[in-house]
Amino acid sequence: MYTEIIIFFIVASVIGYLIQNLSVRNTRISKEKIKSFARIKNWQYRHVTGKSNTGEHIYLSDYTNEWKIDIYSFISTSAITNSVHKEQWIEWSTNKGQLENGIAVLGPRLPQKTIKMLNKGKAGIFTNIIKRLMFQYTQGMSIDLNHCKLVERSVEEPLGAVLASEGNENALDQYKTLNSLISARKSKNIMYHPIIIRDTEGIRVRIRGKLNQLKQLEQLYHIGVEITDRNLK
């Protein structure tokens, strides 16, 4: 009984923290600026509006279509609670580097308090909490974290903890030292750290939240270039 109460308050605290930190600033990058940026980079630009104009995708890619960047925004209002729900992210992806099966996710670095609890044998509790954290990042991606486990040796690694399905514990090892990933995460709130997902569809790099700087597109692109280079080695 006491254990269940403790878990409840821990999970409630984490969810509250997520909600608070996932709020986005009012800064908005216009479609015209994004289109101009794409033109300068010699990238393709495509804009797709969702149903009832409630959501939109902006796709950027090179002319070989070996990769793409998806700028996604969906805003809905609950008729029951009258609350506004925002689902926003930017994501670089490629179909290269596919896994034969399963998935691996490189998330943010764990807080020291979490690491201490894990080292005290509370791994089961915190694995579930970390999964909830990962769910916030991967929402809308149609991926299943239920069969993933926390890779214990990744707990104290500076570039983040890894959740992986059986047999894929090492699937992200070659990407943990990406200079561009280190740079993109530097001095950023943990909730805005780029994460890497590798599965049977390829590799994705996602930054949660609204696009508020064109610099973020540059960062995603450079992370993608490094990933592609390492896949070819």
Biotite code that builds the C-alpha atoms (Angstrom):
import biotite.structure as struc

atoms = struc.array([
    struc.Atom([0.000, 0.000, 0.000], chain_id="A", res_id=1, res_name="MET", atom_name="CA", element="C"),
    struc.Atom([2.719, 2.473, 1.003], chain_id="A", res_id=2, res_name="TYR", atom_name="CA", element="C"),
    struc.Atom([4.723, 1.583, -2.094], chain_id="A", res_id=3, res_name="THR", atom_name="CA", element="C"),
    struc.Atom([1.722, 2.347, -4.313], chain_id="A", res_id=4, res_name="GLU", atom_name="CA", element="C"),
    struc.Atom([1.250, 5.721, -2.630], chain_id="A", res_id=5, res_name="ILE", atom_name="CA", element="C"),
    struc.Atom([4.918, 6.594, -3.110], chain_id="A", res_id=6, res_name="ILE", atom_name="CA", element="C"),
    struc.Atom([4.765, 5.608, -6.769], chain_id="A", res_id=7, res_name="ILE", atom_name="CA", element="C"),
    struc.Atom([1.620, 7.681, -7.234], chain_id="A", res_id=8, res_name="PHE", atom_name="CA", element="C"),
    struc.Atom([3.199, 10.846, -5.833], chain_id="A", res_id=9, res_name="PHE", atom_name="CA", element="C"),
    struc.Atom([6.432, 10.328, -7.784], chain_id="A", res_id=10, res_name="ILE", atom_name="CA", element="C"),
    struc.Atom([4.564, 9.852, -11.042], chain_id="A", res_id=11, res_name="VAL", atom_name="CA", element="C"),
    struc.Atom([2.265, 12.817, -10.287], chain_id="A", res_id=12, res_name="ALA", atom_name="CA", element="C"),
    struc.Atom([5.289, 15.021, -9.615], chain_id="A", res_id=13, res_name="SER", atom_name="CA", element="C"),
    struc.Atom([6.990, 13.987, -12.839], chain_id="A", res_id=14, res_name="VAL", atom_name="CA", element="C"),
    struc.Atom([3.839, 14.537, -14.893], chain_id="A", res_id=15, res_name="ILE", atom_name="CA", element="C"),
    struc.Atom([3.386, 17.969, -13.311], chain_id="A", res_id=16, res_name="GLY", atom_name="CA", element="C"),
    struc.Atom([6.989, 18.800, -14.158], chain_id="A", res_id=17, res_name="TYR", atom_name="CA", element="C"),
    struc.Atom([6.464, 17.661, -17.752], chain_id="A", res_id=18, res_name="LEU", atom_name="CA", element="C"),
    struc.Atom([3.316, 19.722, -18.218], chain_id="A", res_id=19, res_name="ILE", atom_name="CA", element="C"),
    struc.Atom([5.002, 22.800, -16.824], chain_id="A", res_id=20, res_name="GLN", atom_name="CA", element="C"),
    struc.Atom([8.137, 22.475, -18.921], chain_id="A", res_id=21, res_name="ASN", atom_name="CA", element="C"),
    struc.Atom([6.409, 21.436, -22.127], chain_id="A", res_id=22, res_name="LEU", atom_name="CA", element="C"),
    struc.Atom([4.657, 24.807, -22.333], chain_id="A", res_id=23, res_name="SER", atom_name="CA", element="C"),
    struc.Atom([6.005, 26.665, -25.327], chain_id="A", res_id=24, res_name="VAL", atom_name="CA", element="C"),
    struc.Atom([6.896, 30.287, -25.817], chain_id="A", res_id=25, res_name="ARG", atom_name="CA", element="C"),
    struc.Atom([4.773, 32.572, -27.945], chain_id="A", res_id=26, res_name="ASN", atom_name="CA", element="C"),
    struc.Atom([7.583, 33.127, -30.443], chain_id="A", res_id=27, res_name="THR", atom_name="CA", element="C"),
    struc.Atom([6.407, 31.976, -33.850], chain_id="A", res_id=28, res_name="ARG", atom_name="CA", element="C"),
    struc.Atom([8.443, 31.359, -36.973], chain_id="A", res_id=29, res_name="ILE", atom_name="CA", element="C"),
    struc.Atom([6.288, 32.147, -39.989], chain_id="A", res_id=30, res_name="SER", atom_name="CA", element="C"),
    struc.Atom([5.900, 29.757, -42.909], chain_id="A", res_id=31, res_name="LYS", atom_name="CA", element="C"),
    struc.Atom([7.372, 32.467, -45.146], chain_id="A", res_id=32, res_name="GLU", atom_name="CA", element="C"),
    struc.Atom([10.587, 32.541, -43.086], chain_id="A", res_id=33, res_name="LYS", atom_name="CA", element="C"),
    struc.Atom([10.832, 28.756, -43.143], chain_id="A", res_id=34, res_name="ILE", atom_name="CA", element="C"),
    struc.Atom([10.256, 28.726, -46.905], chain_id="A", res_id=35, res_name="LYS", atom_name="CA", element="C"),
    struc.Atom([12.923, 31.406, -47.397], chain_id="A", res_id=36, res_name="SER", atom_name="CA", element="C"),
    struc.Atom([15.333, 29.434, -45.188], chain_id="A", res_id=37, res_name="PHE", atom_name="CA", element="C"),
    struc.Atom([14.698, 26.294, -47.284], chain_id="A", res_id=38, res_name="ALA", atom_name="CA", element="C"),
    struc.Atom([15.336, 28.225, -50.494], chain_id="A", res_id=39, res_name="ARG", atom_name="CA", element="C"),
    struc.Atom([18.697, 29.466, -49.183], chain_id="A", res_id=40, res_name="ILE", atom_name="CA", element="C"),
    struc.Atom([19.649, 25.893, -48.211], chain_id="A", res_id=41, res_name="LYS", atom_name="CA", element="C"),
    struc.Atom([18.426, 24.551, -51.576], chain_id="A", res_id=42, res_name="ASN", atom_name="CA", element="C"),
    struc.Atom([15.949, 22.309, -49.761], chain_id="A", res_id=43, res_name="TRP", atom_name="CA", element="C"),
    struc.Atom([12.473, 21.313, -50.871], chain_id="A", res_id=44, res_name="GLN", atom_name="CA", element="C"),
    struc.Atom([9.524, 22.850, -48.984], chain_id="A", res_id=45, res_name="TYR", atom_name="CA", element="C"),
    struc.Atom([6.055, 21.323, -48.648], chain_id="A", res_id=46, res_name="ARG", atom_name="CA", element="C"),
    struc.Atom([3.160, 22.452, -46.465], chain_id="A", res_id=47, res_name="HIS", atom_name="CA", element="C"),
    struc.Atom([0.259, 20.137, -45.564], chain_id="A", res_id=48, res_name="VAL", atom_name="CA", element="C"),
    struc.Atom([-2.780, 21.314, -43.580], chain_id="A", res_id=49, res_name="THR", atom_name="CA", element="C"),
    struc.Atom([-4.619, 18.896, -41.294], chain_id="A", res_id=50, res_name="GLY", atom_name="CA", element="C"),
    struc.Atom([-8.340, 18.324, -41.010], chain_id="A", res_id=51, res_name="LYS", atom_name="CA", element="C"),
    struc.Atom([-10.410, 21.428, -40.172], chain_id="A", res_id=52, res_name="SER", atom_name="CA", element="C"),
    struc.Atom([-7.177, 23.465, -40.196], chain_id="A", res_id=53, res_name="ASN", atom_name="CA", element="C"),
    struc.Atom([-6.388, 22.228, -36.679], chain_id="A", res_id=54, res_name="THR", atom_name="CA", element="C"),
    struc.Atom([-2.951, 20.899, -37.539], chain_id="A", res_id=55, res_name="GLY", atom_name="CA", element="C"),
    struc.Atom([-0.217, 21.217, -40.088], chain_id="A", res_id=56, res_name="GLU", atom_name="CA", element="C"),
    struc.Atom([2.999, 19.627, -41.289], chain_id="A", res_id=57, res_name="HIS", atom_name="CA", element="C"),
    struc.Atom([5.825, 21.466, -42.961], chain_id="A", res_id=58, res_name="ILE", atom_name="CA", element="C"),
    struc.Atom([8.280, 19.138, -44.670], chain_id="A", res_id=59, res_name="TYR", atom_name="CA", element="C"),
    struc.Atom([11.815, 20.096, -45.641], chain_id="A", res_id=60, res_name="LEU", atom_name="CA", element="C"),
    struc.Atom([14.172, 17.784, -47.520], chain_id="A", res_id=61, res_name="SER", atom_name="CA", element="C"),
    struc.Atom([17.066, 17.703, -49.933], chain_id="A", res_id=62, res_name="ASP", atom_name="CA", element="C"),
    struc.Atom([16.395, 16.838, -53.567], chain_id="A", res_id=63, res_name="TYR", atom_name="CA", element="C"),
    struc.Atom([17.596, 13.249, -53.147], chain_id="A", res_id=64, res_name="THR", atom_name="CA", element="C"),
    struc.Atom([14.889, 12.662, -50.494], chain_id="A", res_id=65, res_name="ASN", atom_name="CA", element="C"),
    struc.Atom([17.377, 10.714, -48.361], chain_id="A", res_id=66, res_name="GLU", atom_name="CA", element="C"),
    struc.Atom([16.149, 12.621, -45.316], chain_id="A", res_id=67, res_name="TRP", atom_name="CA", element="C"),
    struc.Atom([13.392, 15.012, -44.307], chain_id="A", res_id=68, res_name="LYS", atom_name="CA", element="C"),
    struc.Atom([12.600, 17.442, -41.510], chain_id="A", res_id=69, res_name="ILE", atom_name="CA", element="C"),
    struc.Atom([9.010, 17.493, -40.278], chain_id="A", res_id=70, res_name="ASP", atom_name="CA", element="C"),
    struc.Atom([7.730, 20.592, -38.452], chain_id="A", res_id=71, res_name="ILE", atom_name="CA", element="C"),
    struc.Atom([4.491, 19.451, -36.857], chain_id="A", res_id=72, res_name="TYR", atom_name="CA", element="C"),
    struc.Atom([1.828, 21.384, -34.979], chain_id="A", res_id=73, res_name="SER", atom_name="CA", element="C"),
    struc.Atom([-1.564, 20.176, -33.790], chain_id="A", res_id=74, res_name="PHE", atom_name="CA", element="C"),
    struc.Atom([-3.841, 22.139, -31.457], chain_id="A", res_id=75, res_name="ILE", atom_name="CA", element="C"),
    struc.Atom([-7.147, 20.786, -30.164], chain_id="A", res_id=76, res_name="SER", atom_name="CA", element="C"),
    struc.Atom([-9.696, 21.915, -27.567], chain_id="A", res_id=77, res_name="THR", atom_name="CA", element="C"),
    struc.Atom([-11.501, 19.529, -25.236], chain_id="A", res_id=78, res_name="SER", atom_name="CA", element="C"),
    struc.Atom([-15.270, 20.043, -25.283], chain_id="A", res_id=79, res_name="ALA", atom_name="CA", element="C"),
    struc.Atom([-15.465, 18.544, -21.784], chain_id="A", res_id=80, res_name="ILE", atom_name="CA", element="C"),
    struc.Atom([-12.744, 20.488, -19.950], chain_id="A", res_id=81, res_name="THR", atom_name="CA", element="C"),
    struc.Atom([-12.488, 23.397, -22.404], chain_id="A", res_id=82, res_name="ASN", atom_name="CA", element="C"),
    struc.Atom([-8.702, 22.983, -22.204], chain_id="A", res_id=83, res_name="SER", atom_name="CA", element="C"),
    struc.Atom([-6.282, 23.442, -25.104], chain_id="A", res_id=84, res_name="VAL", atom_name="CA", element="C"),
    struc.Atom([-3.981, 20.576, -26.057], chain_id="A", res_id=85, res_name="HIS", atom_name="CA", element="C"),
    struc.Atom([-0.813, 21.301, -28.032], chain_id="A", res_id=86, res_name="LYS", atom_name="CA", element="C"),
    struc.Atom([1.200, 18.649, -29.813], chain_id="A", res_id=87, res_name="GLU", atom_name="CA", element="C"),
    struc.Atom([4.266, 20.184, -31.445], chain_id="A", res_id=88, res_name="GLN", atom_name="CA", element="C"),
    struc.Atom([7.691, 18.966, -32.514], chain_id="A", res_id=89, res_name="TRP", atom_name="CA", element="C"),
    struc.Atom([10.398, 19.169, -35.152], chain_id="A", res_id=90, res_name="ILE", atom_name="CA", element="C"),
    struc.Atom([11.975, 15.964, -36.385], chain_id="A", res_id=91, res_name="GLU", atom_name="CA", element="C"),
    struc.Atom([14.719, 14.837, -38.776], chain_id="A", res_id=92, res_name="TRP", atom_name="CA", element="C"),
    struc.Atom([14.332, 11.336, -40.200], chain_id="A", res_id=93, res_name="SER", atom_name="CA", element="C"),
    struc.Atom([15.863, 8.881, -42.649], chain_id="A", res_id=94, res_name="THR", atom_name="CA", element="C"),
    struc.Atom([15.007, 5.315, -43.641], chain_id="A", res_id=95, res_name="ASN", atom_name="CA", element="C"),
    struc.Atom([18.670, 4.368, -43.415], chain_id="A", res_id=96, res_name="LYS", atom_name="CA", element="C"),
    struc.Atom([20.028, 2.502, -40.388], chain_id="A", res_id=97, res_name="GLY", atom_name="CA", element="C"),
    struc.Atom([16.896, 0.373, -39.974], chain_id="A", res_id=98, res_name="GLN", atom_name="CA", element="C"),
    struc.Atom([16.786, -2.304, -37.286], chain_id="A", res_id=99, res_name="LEU", atom_name="CA", element="C"),
    struc.Atom([15.650, -5.801, -38.198], chain_id="A", res_id=100, res_name="GLU", atom_name="CA", element="C"),
    struc.Atom([13.169, -5.664, -35.324], chain_id="A", res_id=101, res_name="ASN", atom_name="CA", element="C"),
    struc.Atom([12.430, -3.724, -32.158], chain_id="A", res_id=102, res_name="GLY", atom_name="CA", element="C"),
    struc.Atom([13.415, -0.229, -31.112], chain_id="A", res_id=103, res_name="ILE", atom_name="CA", element="C"),
    struc.Atom([15.971, 1.803, -29.162], chain_id="A", res_id=104, res_name="ALA", atom_name="CA", element="C"),
    struc.Atom([15.524, 5.339, -27.800], chain_id="A", res_id=105, res_name="VAL", atom_name="CA", element="C"),
    struc.Atom([18.291, 7.646, -26.591], chain_id="A", res_id=106, res_name="LEU", atom_name="CA", element="C"),
    struc.Atom([16.657, 10.072, -24.186], chain_id="A", res_id=107, res_name="GLY", atom_name="CA", element="C"),
    struc.Atom([17.983, 12.936, -22.066], chain_id="A", res_id=108, res_name="PRO", atom_name="CA", element="C"),
    struc.Atom([20.507, 12.535, -19.292], chain_id="A", res_id=109, res_name="ARG", atom_name="CA", element="C"),
    struc.Atom([18.874, 11.427, -16.064], chain_id="A", res_id=110, res_name="LEU", atom_name="CA", element="C"),
    struc.Atom([18.832, 13.805, -13.076], chain_id="A", res_id=111, res_name="PRO", atom_name="CA", element="C"),
    struc.Atom([21.249, 12.886, -10.288], chain_id="A", res_id=112, res_name="GLN", atom_name="CA", element="C"),
    struc.Atom([18.377, 12.204, -7.856], chain_id="A", res_id=113, res_name="LYS", atom_name="CA", element="C"),
    struc.Atom([16.968, 9.641, -10.274], chain_id="A", res_id=114, res_name="THR", atom_name="CA", element="C"),
    struc.Atom([20.371, 7.998, -10.689], chain_id="A", res_id=115, res_name="ILE", atom_name="CA", element="C"),
    struc.Atom([20.746, 7.689, -6.909], chain_id="A", res_id=116, res_name="LYS", atom_name="CA", element="C"),
    struc.Atom([17.357, 6.013, -6.603], chain_id="A", res_id=117, res_name="MET", atom_name="CA", element="C"),
    struc.Atom([18.200, 3.618, -9.426], chain_id="A", res_id=118, res_name="LEU", atom_name="CA", element="C"),
    struc.Atom([21.438, 2.727, -7.679], chain_id="A", res_id=119, res_name="ASN", atom_name="CA", element="C"),
    struc.Atom([19.438, 1.985, -4.520], chain_id="A", res_id=120, res_name="LYS", atom_name="CA", element="C"),
    struc.Atom([17.524, -0.749, -6.285], chain_id="A", res_id=121, res_name="GLY", atom_name="CA", element="C"),
    struc.Atom([14.431, 1.212, -7.298], chain_id="A", res_id=122, res_name="LYS", atom_name="CA", element="C"),
    struc.Atom([14.960, 0.460, -10.988], chain_id="A", res_id=123, res_name="ALA", atom_name="CA", element="C"),
    struc.Atom([11.456, -0.918, -11.548], chain_id="A", res_id=124, res_name="GLY", atom_name="CA", element="C"),
    struc.Atom([9.758, 2.250, -10.354], chain_id="A", res_id=125, res_name="ILE", atom_name="CA", element="C"),
    struc.Atom([11.994, 4.593, -12.291], chain_id="A", res_id=126, res_name="PHE", atom_name="CA", element="C"),
    struc.Atom([11.930, 2.566, -15.489], chain_id="A", res_id=127, res_name="THR", atom_name="CA", element="C"),
    struc.Atom([8.187, 3.257, -15.601], chain_id="A", res_id=128, res_name="ASN", atom_name="CA", element="C"),
    struc.Atom([8.756, 6.948, -14.921], chain_id="A", res_id=129, res_name="ILE", atom_name="CA", element="C"),
    struc.Atom([11.398, 7.137, -17.649], chain_id="A", res_id=130, res_name="ILE", atom_name="CA", element="C"),
    struc.Atom([8.966, 5.462, -20.027], chain_id="A", res_id=131, res_name="LYS", atom_name="CA", element="C"),
    struc.Atom([6.431, 8.178, -19.233], chain_id="A", res_id=132, res_name="ARG", atom_name="CA", element="C"),
    struc.Atom([9.065, 10.788, -19.983], chain_id="A", res_id=133, res_name="LEU", atom_name="CA", element="C"),
    struc.Atom([9.891, 9.095, -23.289], chain_id="A", res_id=134, res_name="MET", atom_name="CA", element="C"),
    struc.Atom([6.189, 8.929, -24.137], chain_id="A", res_id=135, res_name="PHE", atom_name="CA", element="C"),
    struc.Atom([6.020, 12.726, -23.956], chain_id="A", res_id=136, res_name="GLN", atom_name="CA", element="C"),
    struc.Atom([8.819, 12.922, -26.525], chain_id="A", res_id=137, res_name="TYR", atom_name="CA", element="C"),
    struc.Atom([7.500, 10.216, -28.821], chain_id="A", res_id=138, res_name="THR", atom_name="CA", element="C"),
    struc.Atom([3.792, 11.038, -28.688], chain_id="A", res_id=139, res_name="GLN", atom_name="CA", element="C"),
    struc.Atom([2.189, 10.670, -32.095], chain_id="A", res_id=140, res_name="GLY", atom_name="CA", element="C"),
    struc.Atom([4.985, 8.492, -33.494], chain_id="A", res_id=141, res_name="MET", atom_name="CA", element="C"),
    struc.Atom([3.086, 5.177, -33.311], chain_id="A", res_id=142, res_name="SER", atom_name="CA", element="C"),
    struc.Atom([5.882, 3.399, -31.466], chain_id="A", res_id=143, res_name="ILE", atom_name="CA", element="C"),
    struc.Atom([5.577, 0.914, -28.629], chain_id="A", res_id=144, res_name="ASP", atom_name="CA", element="C"),
    struc.Atom([7.778, 1.287, -25.547], chain_id="A", res_id=145, res_name="LEU", atom_name="CA", element="C"),
    struc.Atom([6.023, -1.462, -23.593], chain_id="A", res_id=146, res_name="ASN", atom_name="CA", element="C"),
    struc.Atom([8.658, -4.056, -24.452], chain_id="A", res_id=147, res_name="HIS", atom_name="CA", element="C"),
    struc.Atom([11.583, -1.722, -23.788], chain_id="A", res_id=148, res_name="CYS", atom_name="CA", element="C"),
    struc.Atom([13.850, -1.891, -20.774], chain_id="A", res_id=149, res_name="LYS", atom_name="CA", element="C"),
    struc.Atom([16.214, 0.656, -19.326], chain_id="A", res_id=150, res_name="LEU", atom_name="CA", element="C"),
    struc.Atom([19.773, -0.166, -20.386], chain_id="A", res_id=151, res_name="VAL", atom_name="CA", element="C"),
    struc.Atom([21.446, -0.058, -16.985], chain_id="A", res_id=152, res_name="GLU", atom_name="CA", element="C"),
    struc.Atom([24.930, 0.890, -18.192], chain_id="A", res_id=153, res_name="ARG", atom_name="CA", element="C"),
    struc.Atom([23.434, 4.006, -19.827], chain_id="A", res_id=154, res_name="SER", atom_name="CA", element="C"),
    struc.Atom([22.040, 5.385, -16.569], chain_id="A", res_id=155, res_name="VAL", atom_name="CA", element="C"),
    struc.Atom([25.019, 7.601, -15.748], chain_id="A", res_id=156, res_name="GLU", atom_name="CA", element="C"),
    struc.Atom([26.154, 8.361, -19.281], chain_id="A", res_id=157, res_name="GLU", atom_name="CA", element="C"),
    struc.Atom([26.371, 12.109, -19.979], chain_id="A", res_id=158, res_name="PRO", atom_name="CA", element="C"),
    struc.Atom([24.408, 11.982, -23.235], chain_id="A", res_id=159, res_name="LEU", atom_name="CA", element="C"),
    struc.Atom([21.408, 10.220, -21.812], chain_id="A", res_id=160, res_name="GLY", atom_name="CA", element="C"),
    struc.Atom([19.677, 7.018, -20.829], chain_id="A", res_id=161, res_name="ALA", atom_name="CA", element="C"),
    struc.Atom([18.668, 4.369, -23.345], chain_id="A", res_id=162, res_name="VAL", atom_name="CA", element="C"),
    struc.Atom([15.432, 2.403, -23.499], chain_id="A", res_id=163, res_name="LEU", atom_name="CA", element="C"),
    struc.Atom([15.646, -0.594, -25.807], chain_id="A", res_id=164, res_name="ALA", atom_name="CA", element="C"),
    struc.Atom([13.837, -3.773, -26.735], chain_id="A", res_id=165, res_name="SER", atom_name="CA", element="C"),
    struc.Atom([15.664, -7.084, -26.296], chain_id="A", res_id=166, res_name="GLU", atom_name="CA", element="C"),
    struc.Atom([18.674, -7.415, -28.576], chain_id="A", res_id=167, res_name="GLY", atom_name="CA", element="C"),
    struc.Atom([18.883, -3.679, -29.347], chain_id="A", res_id=168, res_name="ASN", atom_name="CA", element="C"),
    struc.Atom([20.752, -2.532, -26.241], chain_id="A", res_id=169, res_name="GLU", atom_name="CA", element="C"),
    struc.Atom([23.740, -1.439, -28.363], chain_id="A", res_id=170, res_name="ASN", atom_name="CA", element="C"),
    struc.Atom([21.790, -0.048, -31.318], chain_id="A", res_id=171, res_name="ALA", atom_name="CA", element="C"),
    struc.Atom([22.542, 3.590, -30.440], chain_id="A", res_id=172, res_name="LEU", atom_name="CA", element="C"),
    struc.Atom([26.122, 3.267, -29.195], chain_id="A", res_id=173, res_name="ASP", atom_name="CA", element="C"),
    struc.Atom([27.653, 4.812, -32.310], chain_id="A", res_id=174, res_name="GLN", atom_name="CA", element="C"),
    struc.Atom([25.525, 7.957, -31.938], chain_id="A", res_id=175, res_name="TYR", atom_name="CA", element="C"),
    struc.Atom([26.250, 8.758, -28.296], chain_id="A", res_id=176, res_name="LYS", atom_name="CA", element="C"),
    struc.Atom([29.301, 10.886, -29.083], chain_id="A", res_id=177, res_name="THR", atom_name="CA", element="C"),
    struc.Atom([27.869, 12.987, -31.901], chain_id="A", res_id=178, res_name="LEU", atom_name="CA", element="C"),
    struc.Atom([29.415, 16.451, -31.621], chain_id="A", res_id=179, res_name="ASN", atom_name="CA", element="C"),
    struc.Atom([26.286, 18.047, -33.071], chain_id="A", res_id=180, res_name="SER", atom_name="CA", element="C"),
    struc.Atom([24.072, 16.289, -30.498], chain_id="A", res_id=181, res_name="LEU", atom_name="CA", element="C"),
    struc.Atom([26.284, 17.446, -27.650], chain_id="A", res_id=182, res_name="ILE", atom_name="CA", element="C"),
    struc.Atom([26.151, 21.009, -28.992], chain_id="A", res_id=183, res_name="SER", atom_name="CA", element="C"),
    struc.Atom([22.364, 20.962, -29.489], chain_id="A", res_id=184, res_name="ALA", atom_name="CA", element="C"),
    struc.Atom([21.793, 19.823, -25.910], chain_id="A", res_id=185, res_name="ARG", atom_name="CA", element="C"),
    struc.Atom([24.212, 22.277, -24.333], chain_id="A", res_id=186, res_name="LYS", atom_name="CA", element="C"),
    struc.Atom([22.560, 24.779, -21.964], chain_id="A", res_id=187, res_name="SER", atom_name="CA", element="C"),
    struc.Atom([19.091, 23.497, -22.917], chain_id="A", res_id=188, res_name="LYS", atom_name="CA", element="C"),
    struc.Atom([16.256, 22.536, -20.573], chain_id="A", res_id=189, res_name="ASN", atom_name="CA", element="C"),
    struc.Atom([16.108, 18.738, -20.392], chain_id="A", res_id=190, res_name="ILE", atom_name="CA", element="C"),
    struc.Atom([12.646, 18.779, -21.992], chain_id="A", res_id=191, res_name="MET", atom_name="CA", element="C"),
    struc.Atom([14.062, 20.336, -25.154], chain_id="A", res_id=192, res_name="TYR", atom_name="CA", element="C"),
    struc.Atom([16.981, 17.951, -25.624], chain_id="A", res_id=193, res_name="HIS", atom_name="CA", element="C"),
    struc.Atom([16.996, 16.225, -29.022], chain_id="A", res_id=194, res_name="PRO", atom_name="CA", element="C"),
    struc.Atom([16.389, 12.488, -28.667], chain_id="A", res_id=195, res_name="ILE", atom_name="CA", element="C"),
    struc.Atom([17.239, 9.709, -31.133], chain_id="A", res_id=196, res_name="ILE", atom_name="CA", element="C"),
    struc.Atom([14.852, 6.886, -32.062], chain_id="A", res_id=197, res_name="ILE", atom_name="CA", element="C"),
    struc.Atom([16.033, 3.905, -34.108], chain_id="A", res_id=198, res_name="ARG", atom_name="CA", element="C"),
    struc.Atom([13.599, 1.202, -35.224], chain_id="A", res_id=199, res_name="ASP", atom_name="CA", element="C"),
    struc.Atom([12.494, -0.826, -38.239], chain_id="A", res_id=200, res_name="THR", atom_name="CA", element="C"),
    struc.Atom([11.623, 2.364, -40.143], chain_id="A", res_id=201, res_name="GLU", atom_name="CA", element="C"),
    struc.Atom([15.040, 3.988, -39.785], chain_id="A", res_id=202, res_name="GLY", atom_name="CA", element="C"),
    struc.Atom([16.370, 6.752, -37.544], chain_id="A", res_id=203, res_name="ILE", atom_name="CA", element="C"),
    struc.Atom([14.625, 9.851, -36.221], chain_id="A", res_id=204, res_name="ARG", atom_name="CA", element="C"),
    struc.Atom([15.894, 12.816, -34.217], chain_id="A", res_id=205, res_name="VAL", atom_name="CA", element="C"),
    struc.Atom([13.209, 14.783, -32.431], chain_id="A", res_id=206, res_name="ARG", atom_name="CA", element="C"),
    struc.Atom([13.039, 18.050, -30.514], chain_id="A", res_id=207, res_name="ILE", atom_name="CA", element="C"),
    struc.Atom([9.841, 18.425, -28.529], chain_id="A", res_id=208, res_name="ARG", atom_name="CA", element="C"),
    struc.Atom([7.932, 21.709, -28.679], chain_id="A", res_id=209, res_name="GLY", atom_name="CA", element="C"),
    struc.Atom([7.315, 24.506, -31.151], chain_id="A", res_id=210, res_name="LYS", atom_name="CA", element="C"),
    struc.Atom([9.899, 25.671, -33.663], chain_id="A", res_id=211, res_name="LEU", atom_name="CA", element="C"),
    struc.Atom([10.997, 29.020, -32.252], chain_id="A", res_id=212, res_name="ASN", atom_name="CA", element="C"),
    struc.Atom([14.429, 29.444, -33.876], chain_id="A", res_id=213, res_name="GLN", atom_name="CA", element="C"),
    struc.Atom([15.648, 28.635, -37.365], chain_id="A", res_id=214, res_name="LEU", atom_name="CA", element="C"),
    struc.Atom([18.816, 27.533, -35.610], chain_id="A", res_id=215, res_name="LYS", atom_name="CA", element="C"),
    struc.Atom([16.937, 24.419, -34.494], chain_id="A", res_id=216, res_name="GLN", atom_name="CA", element="C"),
    struc.Atom([16.593, 23.334, -38.122], chain_id="A", res_id=217, res_name="LEU", atom_name="CA", element="C"),
    struc.Atom([20.342, 23.746, -38.565], chain_id="A", res_id=218, res_name="GLU", atom_name="CA", element="C"),
    struc.Atom([20.985, 21.691, -35.449], chain_id="A", res_id=219, res_name="GLN", atom_name="CA", element="C"),
    struc.Atom([18.717, 18.853, -36.586], chain_id="A", res_id=220, res_name="LEU", atom_name="CA", element="C"),
    struc.Atom([20.291, 18.849, -40.030], chain_id="A", res_id=221, res_name="TYR", atom_name="CA", element="C"),
    struc.Atom([23.842, 18.634, -38.658], chain_id="A", res_id=222, res_name="HIS", atom_name="CA", element="C"),
    struc.Atom([22.885, 15.828, -36.257], chain_id="A", res_id=223, res_name="ILE", atom_name="CA", element="C"),
    struc.Atom([21.411, 14.016, -39.253], chain_id="A", res_id=224, res_name="GLY", atom_name="CA", element="C"),
    struc.Atom([24.561, 14.520, -41.321], chain_id="A", res_id=225, res_name="VAL", atom_name="CA", element="C"),
    struc.Atom([26.689, 12.987, -38.553], chain_id="A", res_id=226, res_name="GLU", atom_name="CA", element="C"),
    struc.Atom([24.303, 10.057, -38.196], chain_id="A", res_id=227, res_name="ILE", atom_name="CA", element="C"),
    struc.Atom([24.373, 9.428, -41.954], chain_id="A", res_id=228, res_name="THR", atom_name="CA", element="C"),
    struc.Atom([28.180, 9.581, -41.997], chain_id="A", res_id=229, res_name="ASP", atom_name="CA", element="C"),
    struc.Atom([28.436, 7.005, -39.206], chain_id="A", res_id=230, res_name="ARG", atom_name="CA", element="C"),
    struc.Atom([25.963, 4.699, -40.927], chain_id="A", res_id=231, res_name="ASN", atom_name="CA", element="C"),
    struc.Atom([28.229, 4.639, -43.962], chain_id="A", res_id=232, res_name="LEU", atom_name="CA", element="C"),
    struc.Atom([31.326, 3.623, -41.975], chain_id="A", res_id=233, res_name="LYS", atom_name="CA", element="C"),
])
